[in-house]
């Protein structure tokens, strides 16, 4: 049973992304929105699920089938994301989209069971073979499909947005004393060099970290929250490489994965080192420097 008070608090908790006033207003409206969708879509809300910074996520039952209801203050964003999931539907690697209400900013999806994300400490780590099989399926769709969502975003624009966002974090006193402007500048230059030599026109997930991958009891690995764009397949591999362990272990993961997905090992390592700097800056900005941040920077500095 989910109370109205819980919904109000959950909606207001999106303040970091949407600002305190907009998030609080969304929280106040949320009980009524959930009640209306429950009646119209025949739902029985069960519990709140962990969510990111953009939406409230509710586990629900629909006529005996498990479902997930996502509601966001940014309705157009959820509608675009639902279209991206439908684009990837032929791969069998995403939850099915069941309903979309753009006005309410809501999407109803199939709930993947058991649904444990791969960043959960209880989850079985994916093998390189697992990841390679997932990537083969995800990268099989066409950007200009006439029967699916047409993918127009490109990786270069995604990276330029990242330069601005992460650059602002690096420039703060909280980060700059631990991760220098020179370190960040080298990562930017390396990323630009990789983009200049990117000849692939592959639809990639665009945000394939372990928190966006679920383990399904009958379908293997299933992805959520895509940010589809066209670009280098390596971009979908870096969060598998840069996950845990020592710098040497990260290098070993890249060298093991690369031949399974037919990419140049050195190119995958270069992308992964860029990602290590980005992750290091984000972690330092969020919670301060730690041992893992130092390992990331050690890996990023390798040649």
N, C-alpha and C positions, 0 to 999 in steps of 0.2 A: 504494500500500500504506500503510495506516494502522497504526501500531504501538500496542500497549497503552500504552506510555509517553506517546505523544502524546494519547491519549484521557484518561488520568489528568490530564495537565497542562491539557487543554482544559476538563475538568469543574471542576477546582480554580480555574480562572480566573474562574468565575462568583461569586467571593467578594464582590464589591461589592454584588451584588443579594441573595445568600442568606447571607452571612456565611462566614467562613473555614472553620469546622468543618463546616457543612452542605455547602459546595461541595467540600471535600476528600473527604468521605465519598461524595458523588455521583461524583467523579472515580474513586475506587477501585472503585466498582461498575460504572462505565461500560463497561469492556472486556467484562465478562460479559453486560451488557444488550445491547450491540451484537452480540455473537456469537449470542445467542439470537434476536434479531430477524432477523439475517442468515439463519439457518437456516429460521426459520418463514416469512418473507416472500420467500425466494428472492432475496436481495440479494447484490451484489458491491460492497462499499464501495470507493470510489475515492480520495477526498480530503476533507480538512476544508474547509469553506467559511466565509467571514467570517460572524460571528453577532453578535447583540446581547448584552444582559446577562442573558437568561433561559434560553437553551438552547444546546446544541451542535448544529451543523448539518453533515451529512455528505452529500457527493455520492455517489450509488450508481447501479448499473445493475440493472435488474430485467427479465430476459428480453429484453435488447436495448433496453429503453426507459430513458431517463434519469430518475432520481428523486432526491428529497431526503428524507433522514431527519432529523427534528428530535427531540431528546430533552431533557427539562428536569427539574430537581428538583421543579418545580411541575407535576405531571401534570394536575391539574384545569384549570390555566390553558391548557395546550396543547389539552386536549379542548374547552374553550370556544372557543378560537381556530379549531379545526378546524370546529366547528359554524358559526362566523361565515363561514368560507370557503365552506361548503356553502350558506349563505344567499345568498351573492353569486354562486354558480355560474351561475345563469341569465343573468347579465350577460355571461358570457364573459371577464371581466376578472380572474379569479383562477386560480391553479393548482388542478388537480383533487386532491381528497383521496382517497388510495388505500387507506389502512389507518389505524386508530386503536387504540392499546393504552393504555387509561387506567392500568392497573396499572404498566406500565413507564414511563409518562409519555412516550409516543412517538407521533409522527404521521409517516406516509409520504405524500409528495405528489409530483405531477408536477414535474419540473424544467424550468423555462422556459429556453429557449435563444435567444440567447446568455446571457441572464440578467444583463446589466450593469445595475446600479442607476443611476438618473439623477443621483445625487450623485457618481458616479465621474467623475474628470477626463477620462476618455476617452470618456464618453458624450455623445451628441448631445443638446443641451438641448431640452426639450419646447417646442413652440410654444403660444401661447394656444389655438389650434385643437385641438391634441393634448389639452390639459388639459380643454377644454370637452367634447370628445367622451367622454373618460374619465369625467368627472363625470356627464354625461347618463346613461351606462350604470349607474354605481355607485348613483346616486340613484333608480333605477327600481324597487327592491324595496320591499315593504310590511313594516312593523314587525310586524303581526299576521298574517303569512302562516300558513296552516294546513299548508303543505307544506314549510316551511323553518324554520330557527331563528327563534324569536320574540325580537325585540329589545326588551328592557325597560329598558336603561340610558338615561339622559337626559343631554343635554349639560350641563345646570346642575350635576349632581352631578360630572361630569368636571371642570368648571371649578372647583368648590369644592375638589376634591382638589388641583388645580393651585395654587390660592391658598395652601393649606397648605404644599405641597412647595416652591414657588418662593419663598414668603414666608420660609421658614426659610433658604433660600440667600441671599436679599437681606440678611437680618439678620446674616450673618457678616461679620467684619471684612474678609475677602478681597473681598467684593462691595460692602459699604455705602459704602466710601470712593470708589467709582467710580459707583455707581448708587444714588441716594438713596431713602430711604423715601417721599418725596413722589412721585418718578417712579413707583415701584411702586404707591403708593396710587392715583394717577390711572389707571393701567392697570387696576387692580381695579375701580374705580368705573365705568370705561368698559365693561368686560366685563359687569358686572352690569346696566348700562343696556341693553346689547345683548340680554342674556338676557331682560330684562323685556319687550322689544318683539319677541321672537321668536315668530312665529305659525306657523312651519313645523313639520310633523311628518314630517320626511324622515329615512330611515335614512342616516346618513353613516358613512364609513370611520372617522373619529375620530382617525387618526394618519397623515395622508396627506402625510408629508414625502418628499423625493426619494429617500431611502434605502429607502423602502418601495414604490418603483415600479420595475419591471423593464421593459426594452425587449425584446419578443418578436420573433423574426424573422418570425412569421406572424400575430400577433394584435395588434400595436401595443403599447400600454402595458398592463401587467398588474400588479396590486397584491398585496402580501403583508402579513402581520401586522396585520389589521384589529382595531380596538377599537370595534366597532359601537355606536352610540348614536343616539338620535333628537334632532334639533335643527336649527340653522341651517346651510344648505348652505355658507355662507361659510366655516365652520370648516374645510372640506376644501379651501379655495382659498388660505389664507393662506401656506402654505409654498411655493406657486408664486410668489406675489408677493414674499415676503421670502426671496430666495435669494442674489442677488449683485448687484453693481453699485452705483450711487449711489442716494441717496434719491430723486432725480428719476426714475431708471430704475425703481425699485420702484413709484412712483406710476404711471408710464406703463404698467407691466404690469397693474396693477389696473384702470386705465381701459380697457385693451384687452380684458381678460378679461370684465369685468362684463357688457357687452351680449351677449356670446356665450352666457352662462349665465343671462341674464335676472335679474340681481340689481342692486340700486341701487349705483352706483359708490361713493358715500360710505359706505355700510354696509360694503362690502368693505374700503375703506381703513381704517375704524375697527377692524374685526377684525384687519386686518394690522398696525396700529400696536400693538395689544395684544400680538400675537404677537412683534413686534420687541422689546418690552421683556422678555417671557418668555425669548426666545432670548438676548438680551443678558445677562441675569442668569445663565442656565445656562452660557453660554460663559465669563463672567468667573469664575464659581465653579469651572469645570473647569480652565481654562488661563490665567486672568488676562485683563485688558483688552487689546484690540488695536484696530487700525484698523477692522476690520469691526464690532466692538462699537460704536465711536463712530458709524459710519454708521447702524447700527440705531437708536441713540438719536436721531440727527438726524432720521431718518425718523419715529420715534415722536412726536417733538415737533412735527411739522408740523400745521397746522390747515387 
